[in-house]
Amino acid sequence: MKLDDVQIDGPMATLGEVPAGRKTDGARTCVKPRRLMKGPRMTADVGRMHQFNPEMTDLILEFVRDRLSLEETPVDGLGVRSELHAALDGLMTDEGRPAEEVLGLYVDQIADTILSADSPRFWAFIPAAPTKAALLFDMVVSAASLQGCSWLEAAGAVAAENQALRVMMDAAGLPQSAGGVFVSGGSAGNLSALVVARDTARRKRAAAGIPDGRLRVLVSDQAHSSIKNALNIVAMDAVVIPTATGRLDAEALATVTDEQLDDVVAIVATAGTTNAGIVDDLESVSAFARSRGIWMHVDAAYGGAGLLASSVRHLYAGIENADSIVMDPHKWWFAPFDCAALMYREPRLARAVHTQDASYLDVIHESDDDFNPSDLAYHLTRRARGLALWFSLAVNGLDAYREAVEHSIAMAGFASQVITESDHLELVREPGLSVVLFRRPGWGVAEYNSWAQRLLSEQIAFVAHSSWRGEPVGRLVFLHPNTTEAMVREVLETLR
């Protein structure tokens, strides 16, 4: 159907208004066509992909209901790659296949081969534990094709996302003038923030008559791998600061020489290192940054939710002075993948860097009153990925989040106690937030891998080894509020 063949009763409406002749059903505004296009008649099947199919809908919703109702999500992750490829072979055809067949293939052949990061027995990497409310509302976002590029296109979605962001910014102590956006993950957030740090510094240096050159950023030896990757992308160099304990603090900062500070425009601190859960001395880092007039970025992708826990809140003193912060709700804020919050003390600086200029985008930039999500990171099109978190925060309340975070920390404390009291294990260091590093004396990578494979094959847990100061070690990460002390004891007993 051509646009010219669609007639709308009444005068053409301005942007944001509902024209006469339209009707709203509470979910979507729709135009009533006066007549169909002329010419060759369309077959009845042309639009079948976009027609409501009640049988397929019931099929999918029943599967979702069953998945959500599981008392304990299994670890899964078992499967033979060759068998998987054989099962998928020939699936794509010109005519398509029945939904029952394809869903059955997923259930029987695909689902079990995917590790369930939301299992209370998933203790490797950084797990995920999305709330039921967040998962359900993520379905709403998908079913309604909700995007969140600009206020013009998605005012309600942007306003709700900003409300969720405000909860996180309040936890960090950022001013009311702060603002942010949800991006796909910590890597995207770190990259976008460092671009703003670089270009803001370039403008200042140009105004001061300083020649443009290769800029540098201070990072600790425990910084996340995405930081170094981002610096490579934005053509800045990392100046790595060695740390004695894994924590970037005043003592470590004192080792930075004047020569190393040449052309340094930012410093990156970490609030919850991925490997060990260490929170840097953010007060020392912020004082260092302010004294030198450089940008302070805090990578709190994993550990940011620790701000909700009174037991560890003191570790974050100084985060309120950050110029930018990244927190991943799909980690410890219990949201679905993929969701990371990128927050700026002065969002106008980000808009000056990331706003994309094109004639067709002029209409979304006519107002300076609000910050469009598309103007605050390197993206343009974006899913309204923050709405699932917004819904869950509103439904469950912040107290439930505080209790869930404290539970994770308590599980790490319990595991470290069991390890300390055992005669066959050693604690490498005191747990950082919800991460525990330990050693089984005499074990190397092969033994840790064999242990992990046995646990997975028996569906007891999913674990993965790591290293600390060059030594292979065992590592447990607790995130799910349904992880129990009995589970922890069961896993550690297998190390005898």
N, C-alpha and C positions, 0 to 999 in steps of 0.2 A: 504494500500500500504506500502510495506517495504522500508526502506531507501536504501537497497542494489539494489532494482529494479528501482531506479531513476537514470538515467544517465544524467550527466552534460557535455556539450561540453567543451573541453579544460581542462587545468590542474586545480586541486583543488585550489581555491582562499584562500588567507589568510584572517583572521578576518577583517571585515570592508570593504573588496573589493567585487565588484559584479562579480561573475564568468562568463566566456564566456558561452553563452547558456541561460543566464537569460535575461529576459526583464523587464523593469520597466515601470509602467504606471503612475508614478507620485504619486501614493498613497501607493503602496506596491510592493516589489520585489517578483517575483514568479518564480518557477522552472518549466521547461517544461519536463514532464516525457516522456521517450522514449517508455516504454512499461508498460502495467499493470501487476499486480501480477498474478502468475499462481495459479491454484487451484480452489476451488468452486467459481462460479460466484457471484458477489455481486448484490443484488437487487437494483433496481433503487431508492428505498426510503431510502437507508442507509444514504445518505448525505443530505436529504431534509431539515434538520434543518439549514444547512449552505448554502442553495441555496438562491439566491436573489429572493424575492417575491415582485414584483412591487405593487400588490394590497395592501398588508399589509403595505408596505412602505408608499404609498400614504395615507393610513388610519391614520397611526401614525403622519405623517408630517402635515396632515390637522388638527389633534387635537392640535399638538404643535403650529401651526400657530394661531389657534383660541385662545389658552391660552395666547400666547405672545401678541396678539392684544387687549386683554381686556384693556379698558381705566382705569378701577380700579379693581384690583383683590379683589374678595369678601373675607370676613373673613372665611366663611365656619365653619367647626368644629361642625356641628350639625349632630346627628345620634343616633340611639338606638343600643346598642351593640348586643342585642339579634337578632335584625333584620339583622344586618350586618353578624353575624355568619350564620343565616339561608340562606342569599343570597349566601354566599360562600360555603355552604355545597354541597359536591358532585362535585365541579368544576374540581378537578384533576381526569383524567381518563387515561386508557392505550392508547387510540387512540388520545387524544387531542381534542380540540374544535376550531371552527372557530375564527379567530382573531377579527372579528366584534363582536362576542358574548362576548368575554372576555373584549375587550375595552369598550363595552357597559355596562358591569357589573361594570367596574371601574368608568365610568362616572356617572352611575345612582345610584350606591350603595356605592362606596368607596370614591370618590373624595370629596363629601360634608362633610364627617365625619373627614376630615383631616384639621386642622387649617392651614391657609395659612400665613406663617410667612412673606411672601413678600407683604402682603396687607398694604396699607398706614394707615389702621385702626388697625393693630396689634401692641399694645402698652404694651404687657406683656413680662416678661422674657427679653431676648435680641433678638429683631426681626432680620430678614434678608431682604435685598432688592437688590438682584442681578440685575445687569444691563442686558438689552436685549442682548448686545454683549457677555457678559460672559455666559449667558444661552445658546446662540446659539453655542458658541465655545465649551462649555461643551458637546454638542451633537457630535461635531467633535472628541473630545477626546474619547468618548464612541464608536462611530462608527468605529474608527480606532484602537480600543483596545490599546490605548497608555499607556505604563507604563513608569516609570522613576526610575529604580533601580540604573543604573550605566551609566557612559559615554560610555562604550562599547556598551551597548544595546540601548541607547536612547540619543545620544549626542545632537541632536537638541532640544529635549524636555528639557533636563537638562540645556542647554545654555539659552533657553527662560525663564525657571523658574528662573534661577539665575538672569536674567535681571529684572524680577519682584521683586525678593528679594532685588536687589540692590536699587530699588526705596524706599523700606521700610527701608532698612539700612541707606540710605542717609537721609531720613526723621528723623531718630533717631540719626544721627551724628556718626554712627559707622565707623571705619577706612576702607579703601579700602581692607585691608587684611581679613576683616570679611567675614563670609560665613554662609550659612544656608540651610534649607530644608523645604519643605511643608509636614506637617503631617495631621492627620485626624481632630484634634481639639485641643483646649487649654489644655485639660487634658493630651493628648498624648505629647504635647510640654512641659508642666511643668514637667511631669514625666521624659522625656528624658533629660532635662536640669539638673534636680536635681541628676540624676544618674551620669552625668559628674562632677557636683560639688562634689559629694561624693567621686568618685574614684580619682579625681584629688587631693583632700585633703588627701586621704589615701596614695597616693604615696609620697606626701610632708611629711606627718607625719612619714612614714616609713623611708624616707631618713634622717629625723632628729632624728630617734631613739625613736619616741613617740609610746607607745603601742597602738595597734588597739583596739578600744572600740566602744561603742554605740555613734554615732555622733548625733549632734543636729543642728537645723536650726531655725533662728529667723523669726517669722511671726507676722503680726499685727492681731488684733482681727477682722479685716474686710477682711482678705485674703480669696480668693475663696476656696470653699470646695474641689476642686480638688488638692489643695496644700497639705492639711492634708491627703487626700487619697493617694497621691503620696508618701508622707513621710512614711506612713504606709507600702506601698509596698516595698520601698527601705530600710526599717528598720532604719529610722532615726526619732528622736523625735522633735516635734514642741515646741519651747519656745514662747508662745504667749505674745505679748507686748500689753497691754491695751492702747487705744487711747481715748483722751478726746473728740475729734471732729470727730473721724472716720478716721483721717489722720495720717499716720505714719510720725512723724517729729522729730526734734531735742529734743523737750521736752519729747516726748514719749521714744525716744532712751536713754535719760538720766536716765530713771528709770531702765534700764537693769543693773543688778549687776554683779560683777566679778564672783560670783558663777554661775550665769546663763550662763556666757560666756564659761564655761568649755566645751570643746569638740564641740563648735559651729564652723561649717565650711562654713556656708552660711547665707545670709539674703535675704528674698523675699519681694520686694516692689510691689505695685500695681499701675498701671497707668489706672485708671478708674475702681473702684470697681463695681461689678455687681449690687449690691443692690442700691447704691446711686451715682455712677459715680465719686467717689472721686479719685483724683490723689495724691499719697503720695508725701512728700517732697523728691524728688529723689536726690537732691544735698546733703541733710543731710545724707540720707541713703548711698550714694556712698562714702562720706567722712568717715562715720563710718566703712564701709566695707574695704576701703583702709587702714585705720589706724590699722586695726586688721588682715589684710591679708586674708580676707574671700571672698568667691564668692558672687557676687551681681547678683541676678536674678530678672527681671522685668516681672511681669505678666500684659501685656497690651493687653490681648485677646480681650476685648471689646474696651478699650479706646485708643488703639494705633493710630487709624486714626485721633485722635484729633491733632496729630502732623502736620497735613495738614492745620489746622485752625489757622490763625494768631491771632484770638481772644483769644485763650487759649494756644497757643504754649509755652508761658512763664511758664506754669505749669509743663512742662516736663524737665526743666533744670536739668541736671544731668543724664538723661537717656543715654547720650553718654558714660558714664563710666561703663555701665552695662557689665557683662561678658556674659550674655545670656538674650534674650528677646523673648517673645511670643506675636504675634499679630494674630488675627483670621480674615482673609479676608472675611470669610463667615458672618461676622458681619458687621462692619462699612466700610470695603473696598469693599463692594458690589459685592462679588463673590458668587457662588453657594455653597451649602453644599457639601462635608465636606472639609474644607480647613483652615489650620492654619500654620502660618509661624514661624518657630523656627530659631533664629539667634544667632550666637556665635561671640564674639569678636575674639577668637582664635579657629577656627574650627579644628585645628590639635588636640586639647585636646579632642574634641568630637570623632574624628576618632579613637583616641587611646583607647577610651572606647567602642564605639559602633560597630566597624568593626567586622563582623562575619567571622570566619575562618573555611573553609571547602575546601577540595580538588577541588570540582567542582566550587568554587568561586575564585580560584587563578587567573583565567584569567581576572577577572575584577579588580584585584588589582596589575596589573603589572606595572602601572604608578603611580608615586607619585606626578604628576603635578596637578592633579585635585582631588577634594573631591567628591566621589560618594554620591548621596543622601542616599543610603542605609547604609552609614558609619556614618551618623550624627544623627541618632535616633535609637530607639530600634527595628525598623521595618526592613524588607528586601524587600519583594514585596510591591510595592506601585504604585497607579495610578498617572499619571502625572496631579495631581489635581491643580497645579499652573498655568497651561496653560490658563484656562478660565480667570483668573485675568490678566495674561500677555496680552492676546488679548484685553481685555476691557481697560486696561491702555493705550495701544498703540492706539486704535481706538478713545477713548473718550478724552484722554489727561488729564493731572494732574489738570488743572484748573477746569474741570468739577467735579472732585473728591473733590477739595477744596470747591467748591460752595455747593456740596451736604452735606458735613460734617457741614459746617457753617449753612446750613438750619436746620439741626437737632438741633443744639445748639440754634438757634433762636426760634424754636418751643418750646423748653423747657423754654426759657426765656418768651415767650408769655404766655404759660400755667401758669407759676408762677405769672405773672402779673395779669391774670384773677383771679387766686385763691386769691391773696393778696387783690384785690379790691372787692371780693365777701363778702357777709355777712353770708355765711353758710359754708365756708371752711377756713382752715388755712394751711399755708405753714410750713412744718416741718423744712426744712433747705433750704438754697439757692440751686438751681439746680446744680448738678455736671455733667458737660458735657451735655448729652441729657437726663438725668434722673431727674424726679420730684417726690418728696415725699410730701404727703399732708395728712391732717386728716379731717374727717367730725365729728365734736364734737358729742360725744355720741354714735358713731358707734363702733362696735366690729367686729370680724371676720365674724360672721353670716351676718351682714348687708352688709359688703363689698362683700361677696360672692354672696348674693342675687342681689346686684347691677350689679356685673360682669355677672351673668347668664342672667339677663334681657337684658343687652347690647348685649350679644352674640346671644340670641334668636331673637332679633330684627335686628341683623346684623349691629348694629351701630358701634361696636368696640369690640376688645378683650382686656380685662384688667385683672389684677390679683393683689390681695392685697399682702403686704409684712409686715415687722415689722421694727421698729427702736427703739433701746434701750428697747426692750421688749414690745413696744406698737404696736398694729396692725395699719397699715396706708395704704392709697391708694398709688399706684405707677404707673407712666406713663413713658414709654421709647419711645423716638422718634428717628427714624432711616431713615424712607423712605422719599426721597425728594419730594414725591407727597402728603405728609400729609399737610393739609391746616389749617389755623387759624379757618376757619368755622367748620371743623371737631372737633377741640379742644373745641370750644365754645359749640358745640352740646353735646359733652360728659359731660362736666362739668355742663351744665344746668340740666342734668338728676339727679344730686346730690341734687337738691333743695328739 
